[in-house]
Structures are given as structure tokens and as C-alpha cells.
């Protein structure tokens, strides 16, 4: 229910129009006039309906999953800030390795996936207590993603779960791939700010306004909070990257040539651009947010250039240049 309520708060904050919404709690069977889809798709539909009706009224029946079947599992609410990127490492690794087709024709065995992700976070000089803690968190993260349907078992895996089994139980021998839900969730994180906004109330940080629920923040303060969160996560990502040096090539071959936090930043920047392109009277607020976003972009560029200069030209800056251009274009249009 927390995702449903957060979704409604998000919609109301951005439309300010009359609404009527019916919640239906049921199983996953399709029903007439019911939208059986992730919350973000419901939001997109509602926006289109708001825009299409002259009086601003919109009636939508929404089917939300309950319990462990929530449509948008919180993949960064996994331990403290030092471990909040681990689920993203797992998902990105599978994407880069091509383990993301519908049926899992290409897969990685769970034990191998575990070792690969641990190797992204540790090296030979990592203190034993730290290594053991990270190993435990990686194992828990893989189990969590499997339980939430972000990871599926390959069609080549022998099914052991029986019809009466309620919960998905992970085993190291499973042949895993990123499910269609996982692929979609990863893309949504880079496609809009709404997913991080939905996560915000469930993620504990020491950032300013952490004790204020998202519905109690203005839109501008929400964007600033998300940018601060990404900045904090990028500090962790840099620390993780430093552990694998000087073998930057091996790191890129496993999780790609762009920062994980760049992907999160892209979603927030798109949210900023979408919101402020229609609000010409919010130039001062936009300038404040744009300044914060550009500071993170500059930090990422500077770090990428330093790594490329020292260890080879492995990290791409193209996506960061595009983000800066998106902010500049929005300002010009406003």
C-alpha cells in the first residue's frame, strides 16, 4: 500500500486537478476495465487521461499486488548507504552479460553471480570483517531480487518449486537471468524520477529533510533531495570502483562503461526537465535545482576523466554530456 499512496501523492502534486480513483485488491488475473500493470504505467495512463479531458476528471480502476508481489520493489532499500547500490550492480551485471531475454536462454548460475558481484566490491586488501559483511549482503540481495521476481530461473533450469509453494526461495545452483520486470524497472530508473520518489520514504539517510515525508515536500525540495541522495551514492560508487583498480577494463566488461549513479541521475534530470518546461514562473527554483544537478554531472565527468587518464580510456562521458545538454535546453525553453 505504501507504493500506492506514494503514487497518488506524486500524481496530485503534479496535476492539481480533480480526480477519482478506485483501488481493487485482487490476484493477478486480468479483468475488464482494470489496469494490471506496474504503478508507473498507471501514472502514465492517468497523466494522459488528465490531459485528454477538458474538465480534468479521471476515473481509473487500479489493480495493485499485495505482500511480496509489489510491482515496484525497492531495490535501494537494502542495508545502509554503503550497500544500497548492490542490487543495481547485480541487475547491471546481468544486463551487460546479455542475461535479459524473455526466457533466460543466456544465464548466470547463482553462485557465479555472487562471486562476480563480490569481486566488484572487494579486493585482496579488503579487511576480512568488511569482506564477510559484503558477502552476506550480496547473498541477501540476490535472494531478495529472486523473491521479488526481478531475477528469474532460466528455461534450462530444472523447476523444483511446487504448486503449493507460496514464496520464491533462492538457491545458489539456480540459473538466473534478469526478468522482464527487472529489465523494465532498471529502464524506469533512468527514464523518470518517479521511481526514486516512490522509494524515498522507505530509504533512511542522514540527508536534510530525511524525516519529512515526500508528500510534505515541495516539488523543488524533492528534486534537490534526490540529487543529494545520488551525490551520496556516487561517493560509494567511487569507493567501490577504487577497489578494483588498476583493472578498470575488467570492471567495465562486467558492469559497463557508465556509472550506476549516472543512470539514476538521468531519471531525475528527465523528471526535472518534464516538470519545469511547463512552469515559466519557477525560473529561480529551476536555477537552484539545475545548479545542484550540474554539480553532480561535473563531479562525474571529472572523476571519469581522471580514471581514463590514469588507467585507459574505458569510461564514457557521452551520457553525462547529454544530461548537461538536457538541463541547458530546459532552461532555454523556460
N, C-alpha and C positions, 0 to 999 in steps of 0.2 A: 504493500500500500504506500510505502514512503515514496516510491518512484512515481506512482500515480499522482499523489498530492503535489510532488515537486513539479511534475509535468504541467499540472493545472496552474500552479503559481507562475511557471515560465510563460504559459500562454497568456494569462491575464496581464502580466507585467508588460507584454509587448503589443497587445491589441487594444485593451481598454474599451472593448465593445461588449454588448450583451451576449450571453452565452447560455446554453442549456446542454448539459452533458449527462448521459446515463451510463452508469458503471454496471457491468454484468460480470459476475464472478462464476466461472464455469470451467469445463475441461477444454481441451484443445480442438474439439470438433467444430467444423465450420458451421455457421448459422447465417440465415438471411439477415441482411442489414447490420451485421456485426463485423467490426474490423478486427480480424485475427492477425495481428502484426506487431512488431516492436513499437514501443511508445513513441520513438522518434517519427515513425511513419504516421502514427495517429496525429502527431503535432503538425506534420507537413500537410496532411489532409485538412485539418482544421484551419490552418492558415489559408489554404486555397478556398475553402468554403467561406471564411470571413471576407476574403477579398471579392468573392463572386456574388455575394448577396448585398443588395443595396441597404437593407435595414440592419445589417450586421448580426442577425440572428443565425445561430448554427446549432443544429441538433445532431449529435453523434452518439451512437452506441459503441462502447469500447469494451473489448474483452481483454482483461488483464490476467496473466498467470498468477498463481499464488505460490507461497513457500519457496522451495529451491528452484522453481521453474521460472523465476522472474525473467522478463525479456531482456533487461539490461543489467546483468550482474556487474557489481562494482569491482573492476579489475585493478584499481589502485588502492583499495582499502585492504591492504594486506601487510599488516605489521606497521612499523614505524617508517619515517621518511626514507631511511636507508634501504628499505626493501620494497617500496611502493612501485618501482619500475619492473620488478621481476616478472610479473605476468606479461607485461609488454615485451620483455626480452624473449619470453617463450613464444609468444604469438609471432613476433617479427622473425625469429629464427625459422619457424616453420614456413612462413611466407617466403623468405629468401631461399629456402631449400626446395620450394615448389610443392610443399606438402599441404595443398589447399584446394585440390579439386573436389568435386562433389562427393566422390565415393572413396577417396583416400587411396587411389592407386599408387601414389607415392607416399611413403610414411616414414616415421622415425620411431624406433622402439622406445618405450618409456624410459628404460634405464640409460639409453644413449642420450636421449633428450636431456635428462637430468645431468649427466656428466658434461655435456656441451654447455649448458647454461651455467653450471657451477664454474666452468673454466673461463667464462666471460666475466666472472666476478672475483676470482681469486688467482693467485699465482704462488710460486714456491715460497715466497717470503710472507705470505699471509699467516698471521698468528693462528695457531690451532683452534682456540676458542672461537675466533671470528669465523674461521672456515666451517667449523661444525655448525655454527648458528646459521650461516648462509646455506649450507647443505640442507638443513632442516627446513628452512623457509622455501627453498626451491622445490623440495619434495612436496611440501604442503600446497604450494602454488599450482603445481601440475595436477595434484589431486582435486583442488578447488576448481580449476578450469574444466577438468573432466566432469566433475559433478554438476557443473552449471551448463554443460552442453557446448562449451567453447572448443573443447577437444573431443573428437570422435575416434572410434576404432575403425581401422581400415577394413574394407570388404574382404581383405585377405586374412583378417584375424578370425580366429575361431570364437564364436559367441559363447560366453559362459553364463551370462545373466539370464535368469529365468523370468517367466511372465509375471510371477507374483512379487518380484523384487521391486521395491519402491524407489530406493536411492541408487544412484550410479556409483559403484565402488571401484576405485582405481587400483590397478596392479602394474608393477614395473614392466611386465612382459607384454603389455598391450602395444599394438602397433598403432601409433597415434598420428593424427593429422588435424589441421585447423578446420573446424566445421564451417558450413556456410554462415551460421550465426556468428562465429568468431571472426570470419573474414569481414562480414558486414559491420560488426562492432568496431573493428580496427579502422575501417574506412570512415565510419561515422565520427570517430575521434578526430580525424583530420579533416572532416568535411563541415563541421559546425561546432559551436561552443556548447550546445545544449547538453551533450553527454557529460562533460566536465561539470556543468551547472547542476545536473541531476546528482552527480557524485558528491558535490561539495559538502552537503550537510552530513555526510557519512564519513568524511575524511578528517581526522584530527591533525592539526598543525599548531605551531606557535606563531602563526601569522596574525597580523592585526585583523580584527573582525571575525576571527575564527569562532567566537562564541555567539555570533549573530547569525540567525538562520537566513538562508538565501532570500526568502520572501520578505525579510526585513531590511534588505539592502536595496539601494537603487541600482539601476542597470549599470551605471558607470562604475560604482563601487564593486559590483560583482565582477565586471571585466578586470578591474585592477587586482582583485583578489586572485582571480585565475592566473593572471600574468605573474603575480608574486609566487604562486604555487609552482608554476612552470620554472621560474627562475631558481627556486629552491631545489626542484627535482633535477635541474641541469647541473647543479653543483654535485649531486650524487652521481649523475651520469659521467661527468668528467672524472670523478674519483674512480669509478668503475673502469673507464677507458684507460686511465693511467696504469691500472694494474696489469694490463695485457701488453703494454709497451715493452720493447720496441716493435713487437709483431703486430703492427697496425693492419697489415694485409690480411692476416688470419681473422682478425676481428671483423673487418669489412666483409669478408667472404661468408661469415656466419650471420651477421645481422644487418648488412647493407652499409652504404656509404653516406648515410644521413643520420643525424642524431634522432633518437627516440623522442626527445623533447621538442624537436623541430616539428614532428608530426602533431603533437599536442598543440603547439603554438599555431600551426596552420589552421586548426579548427577554431581557435579563439579569434585569430585575425579575421577569418571569414565571418564569424559572428559579429565582430566589431564593424566590419565593412557593411554587412547586411543591415545592421541596425542604424548606423549613423548616416548612411547615404540618403535617408529619407527625413532626417532631422536637421534642417539648416540652422535652427536656433540653438543647437548644442555644440557649437564650434569650440568653446572653451573646454568643455568636458571632453570632447573628442581629442583635442590637442594634448590634454593631460594623459589620456589613455594611449594615444599614439606614441607619445614620448616614452612611456614605460615599455611598450611593445618593441619600439625601435632599439631601446637599450638592450633588450634580450637578444634581438637579432644581431646587433653589433657584437655582443659578447660571444655568440655562437660563431660568427664569422671570424673573429679574432682568434678564437681557440682552434678552429678548423685550419686556418692559415698556418698557425704555429705548428700544429701536428703535421700538416703536409710538408712544411719546410724542413722539418727535422726527420720525418720517418717515411717520406714518399708521398706523392700526390694521390692519396687514397680517398679523402673525404670531399664530398661535393658541396659547393656553395650555391649552386643554381637555385635550389629551392628557397634558400634564405634571401637571395636577390629578389625572387618573385614575391615573397612576403613583404619586403620593403616597398616594392612597387605597388602592391595592393593597398597598403596604407596610404601611400602618396596619391594614388588615383582617387581613393575615397575622399581625401582632403580636398582635392581639386574640384571634385563634383559637388562637395558640400559648399 
